[in-house]
Amino acid sequence: MERAKKNRLKLFLTFFSLTLASTLYPLPFLHAAPCKFQNRAKGPGFKNSVWGLSVRYADTGREVVSCNNTKSLVPASILKLFVTAAALEAFGPGHKFKTKVYIDGAVSDGTLTGSLYIRGGGDPSFGSNLIEGAPPAQAEFGKWSEALEAAGINKISGSVIADDSLFEGPALPGSWAWEDIGNYYAAQPTALAVNDNLYKLYFKPGAKVGARAEVLRTEPKIEGIEFNNLMRTGPEGSGDNGYIFNFPEQYSATLRGTIPKGPAEFAVKGSIPAPALFLAREFTAYLEMCGINVAGSPAGIKDGKNYGALRFIAETEGAPLKDIVSVTNKRSFNLYAEMLLRHLALAKGKPGTADNGISALGDYLAANGVNVSELKLADASGLSRLNLVNAGDFTVFLSKLSKKKFFSVYLASLASPADPDATGHIKKMGVNTKLEKVLKIKSGSLSGVRGYAGYLKTKKGRTLAFTSIINNYSASGAEVDGLHEAVSTERQKVKSRRYTTCLFDRPGRILRRREKIRIPKNRQFQGLTAEVGLTSISRYSLRRYPGTYDPAGKVRETDRLHGEGEAGGIFEPCALKRHNIAGRKISHRQNNVGLRFPGRDKRGKTRCPACGQVVRVKSGL
């Protein structure tokens, strides 16, 4: 049982032990630590990896932990945190997108001499299986048919036409991988979405490993689709390794990969090729079932219509935006993120294209602390490998959001440990631990990419915004977690809170009492090196000799004299076993403990401040 609990904590320890430690240790020690441990990732699978890390207080925006925080990295699905925040800001948590029904032509003797139009309003929740409480499409069809009957219509001479014109431009980003297109996580964003634009394709696995898997059916039925079936049977328990290769608007799909041997049938999810046409067909069939005859063939259009000249019949309000955002972040559902991106363009009064959405999103990020000159966006979901962000800007953005009116809704959209709506690694993170109450997180992963971002509440009640992204590793996900677990184990060896730093204004001279030094702008405190005219920082100096500093990199002053040892000297510990200095027992024989002594006595001897014993001086920093 204990071992299982440790495994559940593994992923948390991976990325956030350094974050938690920021509440326990002074900042300079923390600043140096991440990059130090980054150098340990040089084994097989990690040699060319890059780890970007940033942690800052959400209330002040002060960064307390950083490592490669300005490196541009592929973020994967944590990118969704951008578009969901922008959508909440633009529309408000309670906003509902609408789908409307119109008719053209006259009604005489129960016959509509014309067609019925379903005008898509870009509602992601229509007929959704992911949003709790969202009614099925059939329930909305019932309301629409009742509205037609109320208008005296029992026959339509024209067709049911689904208008998908609100969103314009290419259906999918050109940078999405070929192996993704056609699968459920690459469903095309359309102004008329239904059933999350997904279908299930059922297979009968073969009797032997390597045997062809038989296609059984699709649910719902996708009329006219044909499959080039190359799907094989994999070992029992191997899971879903099947792919559906299918471009939008095309009804010929290639099936590759494997499904597990064993079950009587196994389902793989794919994206509906033409959601607007699918919806028109479904509603036509429903009307026929209700006794309303439709003479023409169902169709989907992208050219739009002058609806001012048409007669309004009915409308369907979607789920509140907060529910859409919750699914987008917790379930990491790409379709919703891409639809919200196009809504951002419309909110700016521009056509609903992906490019206009990216421009609007860039403006929002720039207004909230992100340096957009160092940012590259190719989509809103994070599925593209052309997206580039850095961890430092990401946490600046997250800290800004903590002051927004919608922040409570935004925070609730992030997963907690053991959240039943969470996906992937987060499901098992921190189960039955305090993390369930203090951690809100979004994860993202692609091959060779893993990212985590969110908020963590400290023991003192302060909120930390964090972002951790690792790129270019070829190791397995478990090995990535193992690397960070080793980092956590190393950090846990340091138990005292009494560490601070000694300050130098140049090599060979220890800073005296109340003397001030200045560090060039943009040089954070952890970066004090000979490069800026300073020596390396002592990790183990006692709080008895503290220094004060601010996050801008300007060292203000020291509280008391550090001493004047020999030029650049580090005093070796004396031979006695233990002393109690500043309330802490010190063993001078331990290799991990060092002291900076206050200089020579009248006889020119350097003595231990605790025992007075003469100690040797080791020169040369």
ABEGO torsion letter per residue (X at the ends): XAAAAAAAAAAAAAAAAAAAAAAABBAAAAAAAAAAAAAABABBGAAABBBBBBBBBAAAGBBABBBGAABBBBAEAAAAAAAAAAAAAAAEAABBBBBBBBBBEBBBGGBBBEBBBBBBAGBAABGBAABBGBBBAAAAAAAAAAAAAAAGBABBABBBBBBAAABBEBABBAABBAAABGBAAABBBBABBBGGGBBBBBBBBBABBGBBBBBABBOBBBBGBBBBBABBBBBBGAEBABBBBBBBGBABBBBBEBBBBGBABBBBBBBBABAAAAAAAAAAAAAAAAGBBBABBBBBBAAEBBAAABBBABBBBBBBAAAAAAAAAAAGBAAAAAAAAAAAAAAAGBBBBAAAAAAAAAAAAAAAGBBAAABBBABAAGABAABBBBAAAAAAAAAAAAABAAAAAAAAABBBBGBAABBEAAAABGBGBAAAAABBBBBBBBBGBBBBBEBBBBAAGBBBBBBBBBBGBABBAAAAAAAAAAAAAAAAABABAABBBBBBABBGBBBBBGBBBBBBBGBBAAABBAAAGBBBBBAABBAABBBBBBAAGBBABBABBAEBBBBGBBBBBBABABBBBGGBBBBAABAABBBBBAEBBAAGBBBBAAAGBBBBBBBGX
